[in-house]
Amino acid sequence: VSCASAGNCSAVGTYEDSSSHVQGLLLTETAGAWATGVEASLPANAASIPNVSLTSVSCAAAGNCSAVGYYYDSSNHVQGLLLSETAGTWATGVEAGLPANGGSSISAGAISVSCASAGNCSAVGYYYDSSGHEQVVLLTETAGTWATGVEASLPANAASDPGASLYSVSCPTAGDCGAVGYYNDTSGSSEGLLVTTARRLTVSKRGSGHGSVTSSPAGINCGGSCSHNFASGKSVTLTARPSRAERTVTARFALLPPNTKITKTTIDKSHRLAKFKFKALGTSKGFRCALVKAKKHKKPKPHFSSCRSPKTYTGLAPGRYTFLVRAFNAAGPDPTPAKKTFKLPSAA
């Protein structure tokens, strides 16, 4: 039984009909009054003697419930049974969709159900796989539709034939559930089983390069395995590693302006002559020189013109001079010309 509010409940069970066939029984209480029970409507593949068993019911709101159990189909195989009630009316039951590894002689059952909100429920139970091993099945209803069940991942010490089943589930919010049950370990002992809702993490890789993505805890190793179920709320760290590959590198070379250096200076005061030798450090296409005479209260601007080493100035008047020279190439002139300052005195 499950009650959404005081006096508004639903109950499930079984009864024998007039042919002594076991049928599913659905009962509803509204405002404290129980209505006459109704027979659970079964899937179209139900056997004429279905031997129905309803084992659990959960009501998120009054008249909005889900119930689970099992029935026999026309091949006399046990199938999981899922029933939904909306606004006080129970719909025809549906067969629980089982994982792809379900055996051809299927035997399965849904044992417990919990609904976080109307039409959003989770159910748990068991099924036999294609090897005849009993495994745990997890079933999810979203917006009133039940999805195909998935196999629960068991602890690492589970036996190859674990004889596993879950018998109770609780969901405080849609999609976040906990369930309990049992399984057999490799030593043949029966162990308690605790299961938390899993979330599937899927990794996709894009781009023209190559590499792998791995997870901690383990599960993702993409390339090979690009999706894995992790417990809801669990922190997962993904690490991307590039593959070794050929690489193309482009080198660009820029021509720099040359540096200029004055290598020798000759000042002949008696003949009013100044002579300079100079050279370029780096690629050069020529030189430009300037001779500037100092003036009081004014800083004259140099006027550069083409020149060659050595450069000689004659007939210079007394005064203070600065010689400047800069080399140039396709990148432009030396931004810091070489300088030499000298003074020619007045005649005695």
Secondary structure as UniProt FT lines:
FT   STRAND          2..5
FT   TURN            6..7
FT   STRAND          8..16
FT   TURN            18..19
FT   STRAND          22..30
FT   TURN            31..32
FT   STRAND          33..34
FT   STRAND          38..39
FT   TURN            44..45
FT   STRAND          53..61
FT   TURN            62..63
FT   STRAND          64..73
FT   TURN            74..75
FT   STRAND          78..86
FT   TURN            87..88
FT   STRAND          89..90
FT   STRAND          94..95
FT   TURN            100..101
FT   STRAND          107..117
FT   TURN            118..119
FT   STRAND          120..129
FT   TURN            130..131
FT   STRAND          134..142
FT   TURN            143..144
FT   STRAND          145..146
FT   STRAND          150..151
FT   TURN            156..157
FT   STRAND          165..173
FT   TURN            174..175
FT   STRAND          176..185
FT   TURN            186..187
FT   STRAND          190..196
FT   STRAND          198..202
FT   STRAND          211..216
FT   STRAND          221..222
FT   TURN            223..224
FT   STRAND          227..231
FT   TURN            232..233
FT   STRAND          237..242
FT   STRAND          259..268
FT   TURN            269..272
FT   STRAND          273..281
FT   STRAND          286..293
FT   TURN            296..297
FT   STRAND          305..307
FT   STRAND          311..313
FT   STRAND          319..329
FT   TURN            330..331
FT   STRAND          332..333
FT   STRAND          338..344
//
